[in-house]
C-alpha cells in the first residue's frame, strides 16, 4: 500500500505522444532515417514532468482499446469518424499519421527498458485505466493529458488534479475544482454531465440539440445534476423553457445511454505492477541497444540523469 504522502503521476500516453509528434519536427530521425520525433519528444516531456513535479510513482497509461465495443454498442457514432480500418476480431484501427504508427512500439520498448510502469487493459481506454488508478490512490494524483474528458476526475478533497499541456509540457494548466468552476461552472463530478449535454464532435457524441456549454452549465447549476435536469423535464413548474423541455424530452434515449459512454470507468482490472519511479533502468542492455538503433541521444540521457537524481 502506498503511503499517503506519495504523489502518483498518470500519463495519458497517446495524448502526449500525439502532441510530441506534432510538436517536434519530423526531421528528428534515427540513423537509418526513420522519424523518431514522437519518441524523443515524449522522453523530453517525461523528463520535464519528473523535474517539475517530482512524482514518487509514475504510470504510462495506454489505449489497449481506443474505441471499446461496449461503448460503441451504446452510441454507434462514438469515435466512428476516426476509424481507419474496421476489424471483425479485435479493436478497429484508429487513423494515425503514417510516420507515427511505427514509433509507438519503440515508445513501448523504451518505457519498458527504463522500468516505467506501462499499463493498458483489454477492452478499456487509457482514460479508464487512469480513472481506476486515480480512484484507488491514497495520496495526491497528477493526471497529465491533453484530453478534457479527464476533467471529470478532478477532486480537490482527494488531491486529484489534471495537468493540461498548453505548450509542450513546460506550460501546464493546473486544473483543480476552482479552475473548473470559474471556466465551466461545474466541479469535477459535474464535468461529465456537462460534456454529455454539450456533446463532443471529436468523440462522435451528439449531445442534446440546442444545449450548448453555457446552457448546460446553467441547467446543472439550477437542477444539480443530469438526473435533476431530466426530472425537471417532467415538472411543468421547473422553469425550463419550452424549447429546452422539448429537446431534452426528445433526447431521452441518448441521455439514458450516454453516461456510461462519457464517464470514465473506475473498475478496470488493473495488473499488479510496480509503479515506483525508477532511478536506474530496468534493462540497461536493452536500453543501450534501443538508444543506438533509434538515435535517442540527448533526450534519453537527460531523462536518465533526471531519474537518477
N, C-alpha and C positions, 0 to 999 in steps of 0.2 A: 504493500500500500504506500503510495507516495505521500510524503509529508505535506502538511498544509502550506508550508512556505515555498514549495517547489512551483515554478512557473512553467506551464506547458504551452508550447507553440505548435499550432496546427497549420500546415501549409496546404492550401488548395492548389496542388502541384500543377495541374493542367492550366489553370488560370494564370499561374506565374510563368510557366514556360511559353505559353502563347504570348504573354507580354514581353518576355525576353526575346522571343523570335522576331517580333515586330519592332522591338526597341534597339536591337543590336544589328548592325549591318551584316548581310549575308556574305560579305567579303571576309568575314572571320571564318577560316576554313581549317580543316585538318591537313596534314602533309599531303594527302592524296587529292586534295581539292574539294572534299566533301564539306558543305557548310556545317559548322558547329556553333552557330550564333546562339541557338536556344540553349545548348548545353552550357556554354561558357557564361551566357547571361544569367541562367538560373544559379550557377555556382556563385557568381558575383552577388546575386540577390540574397542567397542564403548567408554569405559572408557578412553582408551589411546588416541583415536582420539579427544575426547572432551577436555581432559587435554592438549594435544599438540597444538590443532588448534583453540580452543575456538569459535566454531560457535555460532551464535545467533539463527539460525534456523537449524533444522535437520529433514530430511525425510528419512525413511527407505523405499526405492522403491522396489516393489515386482513384480514377474512374475505372473500376473493373467493368462497369456497365454504364455508359454515359446517358443511355435512354432506356431505363428499365421497362420491361414489358408490362409490369403491373401498373406502372404509371400510364403507359400508352393505352392499356385496356380501359382505363378510366376516362382519359381525354386523348383520343387518337391524334389530335393535332400537336401533342406535346413534342417539341423539337423536331417535328416532321420535316421542316424546311432545311434542316441541317444534315439530313441523311444523304450520304453519298452512294452507299451500296446497301441494299436490303439483303439480309441473310435469313435462311429458314432455321438454322440450327444454333445460332448464337446471336449476340447483340448486333444490330445494324452498325455499319461503319460510318463514322462521322466524317463530314467534309473537312479535310485538314490540308493545308498547303503541302505541295509535293516535297519540298525540302525540309519540312518539319517532321513528317512521319518517321523517316529513318533516324532522327535524333532521339526519339522517345526511348527506344531500347538502350541507347547509350546513356541517357539520363538515369534510367533504372539501374544499369550496371554500375555506374559511378556512385550512386547513392548507396547501393548495397556494399560496395567495396569500402566506402567510407565508414559504414556502420550506422548510417542514419536510417531510423525505422521507416519502412515504406509499406503502407497498408492500403490494399484495395480488397473489397469483398464482393464476390459474385452476386449479381442481381442488384447491386447498390451503386449509387454515385458517390463521388468523393464528399459531396455535401452531407450525405447520410453518415459516412464514416466520421466526419468532423463533428456532426451533431451528437453522435454516440460517445465519442471521446470527451467532448465538452460536458456532456451530461454526467459522465462518470468521474470527472475531475474533482479532486478535493482541494485544489489550490487555484490560483488565478490562471486564466487561459487567454492567450492571444491567437486569434484566427486571422491568418494572412490570406486575403482573397481579393480579386477584382470583381467578385460576383455579389451584388447587393442582396441576393436571396438570403445570404447568411446573416444579414442584419437581424433576422428573427431570433438568433441565438444570443444576442446581446442581453446581458443580465448584470446590472451593477452590483446587486446583492451578492452574487456568486463570483464576481470579478471576471466575467466573460466579456471581452470586447473584440471588435473587428478592426484590424489594421488594413485599411484600403489604400492601395498604391495610387497616388496621383501622378507621380513622375518617377519611374523606376520604383525602387523601394526606399530611396533616400528621403522622399517626401511622402509621408503616410498620413491619411486622415484617421485619427484615433476616434473610432465610433463607439460611443457609450450611450446610455439612455438619455442623457441631457441633450446630446447632439441630435439623436433621433427625434426627440420631442420638438426641438427647435426647427428641424428640417421637415419632418413629416407629420408632426402632431401625434405620434404614437410612441410607445415604448417597444422593446424588443419583441415581446409576445404579441403585440398588435400588428407588427410589420407584415406577418404572413397574411392576415386578413386584408390589410391594405393592398398588398400585391395581388391577392386573389380578385378583389373587386376591380382594381385598376386594370388588371391584365398585364401581360408581358410579351410583346411580339417576338423578342429574342428567344423565348422558350415556347412559343406557339400557344400561349394561354390567352384566350379571347377576352376574359374579363366580362364585366356586366356592361352592355352598351350604354353609353351616356354617363357612366360613372367614372370620372377621371380621378386623378390622385387627390386633388383638393376636396372634391365632393366625398370621396371615400373617407378621407381623414375627418371631415365634418360629421359624417354619419357614424363613424366609430366613436367620436367624441360624444355624440348625442346618445348613442344606444349601447355603448360599451364594447361590444364585440360582434362578430358575424351573426351569432345566434340571436343577439338582441336586435340587430337590424332586421333579420328575417321575421322575428316576432312582431316587429313594428309594421311589417307589410300587412299583417292580419288585423292590425288595430287601427280602425278608422280615425282615432283621435291622436295618433302617434306624431303627427306633424310632418310626415313625408309628403313631398309634393306629388300630385297625381302622376307625373311622368316617372318619378323615382319609384313609386309604388308599382307602376305597371312594368317597368323594366326589371325590377328585382323579382317580381312575380313571374315574369316570363323566363327569367334566368334560373329558376329553382333547380332544374336538372343539373346545370353547370355548378351552381353553388353547393349542391349536395355532394358532388363528386370531387370538386377541386381541392378541398382542404387536404385530402390525403396525397394529392399530387404536389401541392405547393409546400406543405410543411415538411421540414427535414425530419427524416426518420431518426429515432433515438434508441432503437433496439437492434442495431446491426450486430450480428455475431462476430465480434472482433477476435482476431487471433491473439494468442499470448505472445507479445513482442516486448523487447527491451527498448523503451522509449528514451532512455537517458541519452543526453547529448554526448556523442563520442569525443574523446580528447585525442585519441590516436586511431588510425584506420583499422577497420576490422580485418581487411585483407590487403596488406601493403603491396604484395607482389602483383595482385590483380590490378590494383590502383595504378601502379607504375606502368603496367602494360597498357592500360586504358589511356593514361596520360600521353604515352608515346604514340599510340595508334591514332589518337584523335587530336593531338596537339593542344592539350588543355592548359598548358603553360601557366602563366601568372594567375589565372582565375582559380585554378586548383591549389596552387601554392599559397595564395592569400587565405583561402578558406582553411587549409591545413594549419597555417600559422594561427589563425583566429581560434580554431578548435583547440589547439594545444596551449593557448594562453590562459 
